[in-house]
Amino acid sequence: MSQETDYPMLVFGSPSIADDEVAEVVACLRSGWLGTGPRVARFEADFAAYKDLPASRVAAVNSCTAALHVSMIAAGLDPGAEVITTPLTFCATVNAIIHAGLTPVLADVDPVTQCISPAAIEAAITPRTQAILPVHFAGRPCDMDAIMAIADKHALVVIEDCAHAIETEYRGRKAGTFGDFGCFSFYVTKNVVTGEGGMIIGRSEAHIARAKVLALHGMSKDAWHRFGDKGYKHYQVVECGFKYNMMDLQAALGIHQLARVEQNWLRRRAAWSFYQNALADLPITRPAEPQADTRHAYHLYTILIDEDRCGITRDTFLDRMNAARIGTGVHYLSIPEHPYYQQRFGWKPEQWPTARRIGQQTVSLPLSAKLQDDELGRVSTAVRDLIATGG
Ligand SMILES: *Cc1c(COP(=O)(O)O)cnc(C)c1O
């Protein structure tokens, strides 16, 4: 143990930033155009190409939270309508529903995939349900055939939270292209990083056009189209929008991050497989292997620590990993564990027992594309020592 403290801290989710990004940010600064402009347009075009979509069906914003918020407004749902989502997600998923003036309803997850269970969605539908908001958890696609069948049957809007799922595919189709909207995150720990940033993709051009207006004060023209190289143009405010636009400074990072998305994916896939093998004989629960005919984005590698089987509590495990200078994450304490939602909606964690149990047992190990083989070995050795000795 004493020797381990000499190691540098392995920061959880630390991004892999290369010289191309650094040079592009500098070039952006020197260009004098920092705000939404040509680099955002290029990043949108590149992202559209990555998803096999025309550029008119993508809109860059400054976070996935913003993407979810304006998507739900652009979807035109009735005020207070119910939106079914998973209790095993980041709070932003649920907060965006609330900010859009809608009502979140939780449906428990599948214990194996940890994604929202289609049967639980069906059971949660009421006459007030108007949308489903699945989260492709850890980068594993939700059961989209079943979810889209439910949506079709009940005429529901589908908004996919693809914060973990840039590279995800399900039966030959890319995540975010099943629903009416797909919302992506480029937050610092995500698979493509712009610092803060997000992207909306949409099934309809009209919905994306509305989302773009909503993301910039409700204005009919963005700054590049007002002050750019074509001369001043008047704009009109056509609704009360938000300040959610992405900056060229952010897109400068995103352009080069996206160019390396497949390279980084391969590296994370190798790390994910390394952990699967290195931890195979421990009494932990490892993630299920990716399902056939799907592509996992390998955003998170999560293990479950059951105290009875492992001889150590999850929280003690987190403390010991930190003492060994290895950063870990918890994705996530289930949403109804948080006091705000308990007070506002009367939710109790035991109403969604699978998400609750996962939230109490789960640990995310470092999975950055930046990690070297010896660092992966250091992580797996630390896990093995803690599980074998019970801390
Ligand atoms: C990170 C994350 C978000 C929010 O993304 P931001 O870009 O930080 O707003 C939403 N949902 C999930 C599942 C996330 O992991």
The ligand as an SDF file (V2000), in Angstrom:
LIG
                    3D

 15 15  0  0  0  0  0  0  0  0999 V2000
  -23.2800   13.6900  -19.0480 C   0  0  0  0  0  0  0  0  0  0  0  0
  -24.7000   13.2950  -19.1650 C   0  0  0  0  0  0  0  0  0  0  0  0
  -25.7100   14.2110  -19.4410 C   0  0  0  0  0  0  0  0  0  0  0  0
  -25.4710   15.6800  -19.4560 C   0  0  0  0  0  0  0  0  0  0  0  0
  -24.5260   16.0660  -20.3780 O   0  0  0  0  0  0  0  0  0  0  0  0
  -23.9530   17.5610  -20.3210 P   0  0  0  0  0  0  0  0  0  0  0  0
  -23.3040   17.7290  -21.6470 O   0  0  0  0  0  0  0  0  0  0  0  0
  -22.9850   17.6070  -19.1850 O   0  0  0  0  0  0  0  0  0  0  0  0
  -25.1110   18.4780  -20.1190 O   0  0  0  0  0  0  0  0  0  0  0  0
  -26.9890   13.7440  -19.6470 C   0  0  0  0  0  0  0  0  0  0  0  0
  -27.2780   12.4370  -19.5620 N   0  0  0  0  0  0  0  0  0  0  0  0
  -26.3390   11.5300  -19.2740 C   0  0  0  0  0  0  0  0  0  0  0  0
  -26.7220   10.0790  -19.2140 C   0  0  0  0  0  0  0  0  0  0  0  0
  -25.0250   11.9260  -19.0430 C   0  0  0  0  0  0  0  0  0  0  0  0
  -24.0950   11.0190  -18.7270 O   0  0  0  0  0  0  0  0  0  0  0  0
  1  2  1  0
  2  3  1  0
  2 14  2  0
  3  4  1  0
  3 10  2  0
  4  5  1  0
  5  6  1  0
  6  7  2  0
  6  8  1  0
  6  9  1  0
 10 11  1  0
 11 12  2  0
 12 13  1  0
 12 14  1  0
 14 15  1  0
M  END
$$$$
